[in-house]
Amino acid sequence: MHAVVRIAGKQFVVRPQERLRVPRLAAAVGDAVDFAEVLCVGDESGQRTGTPLVDGARVVARVLAHARDRRILVFKKKRRKDYRRKNGHRQPYSEIQVEAIQVP
């Protein structure tokens, strides 16, 4: 069984017992999170696509950790003009494990 779920404006394909990284969630480590924006649900018998959401379907997951991704360097330069700007960024994320996909 799999589902396409919208988390923080992005779409993820999830399966039970799968771990994935999503944008930082406002939940503590160990908390269960419920995602109700399920766009599509499928299994061996067929696939149900929502318009835009599948009614009554939800994905239950558990937050495993909060962390920050690898550093991204942003460097701007204009030659011969003595213009250089260096900036860095680390995107925060949450690691979750999908526990169940519930379909009515």
N, C-alpha and C positions, 0 to 999 in steps of 0.2 A: 504494500500500500504506500502511496505517496500523495503529497499535497503541495500546491503552490500557495504560499502564504505571504501577505504583505506585512513587513516589519519595518517600522520607521521610514516608510515611503519607498522601500526597496522590496523586490520580490525574491523569494528563496524557495527552492524545491527542497522539501524535507521528507524524511522517512523516519519511522520509529527507531529509537536507540541511536540516532545519528547525532554527531557533535558538529556544531558550526559556529562561526563568528558572525555576530550581528553588531550594528551600531550600539553604543552604550545604552543599556536599559536602566530605568530608575527603579531597580529592585535589588535587594541584598543578595549576597551569595547564599545559595541554598534555598531561596524562595522559588515557588512554582509560579510560572507566568502563563497566562492564557491569551492566545492570539485568536481573535474572532474573525479577522479579515482573511478568510480562506477563499481563494479565487477558483481553485480547481481541485478535485479529489479523484484519485484513480486507484484501481486495484486490478486484479486479474479478470474480473467480470466486466469491467468497463470503466468509463470515465464520466464524471459529472462536472460540467462547467457552469459557473455561476453567471448571473447577469446583473451586476458585476460580481456578487458574492454568492457562495453556496449557502442556502438558508440552513441555519442550525449547526453548521460544521464549525469545529474549533480544533486548535492544536494546543496541547498542554506540554510545556517544557520546563526544565529546571535550570536555574542559573548556576554555572560551575565556577566562573571566575570573571573578574574585571581586570583589564590590562590595557596597555597602550601598544600600538603597532610599531613597526620599525620606523626609524627617522627618515623623513623625506626632506632633502635639501632643495631650497629654491634660491637660485643665484642669478642675479641680473647684472649685466655689464654693458656699457656703451664704450666702444673703443676710442681711445685718444681723448676722452672727455673727463677722465678721472671720476667716473661714476660706477660704483660697485655696491650692490646690496646683497647681503647674505641672510637668509631666513631659514628656519627649520620648523618642522611640524611633525607631531606624532598623534595619529588618530586614535581616540579611545574606542574600545570595543568590549563586548561581553561575549563570553563563550557559554553556549547553552547546549543542553542535551534534550532532544525531543523524546518525550515519554509516551505520548499517545496522540493519535489522530482520531477524533470522535466525529462520527457522521450519524445523523438521526435516521 
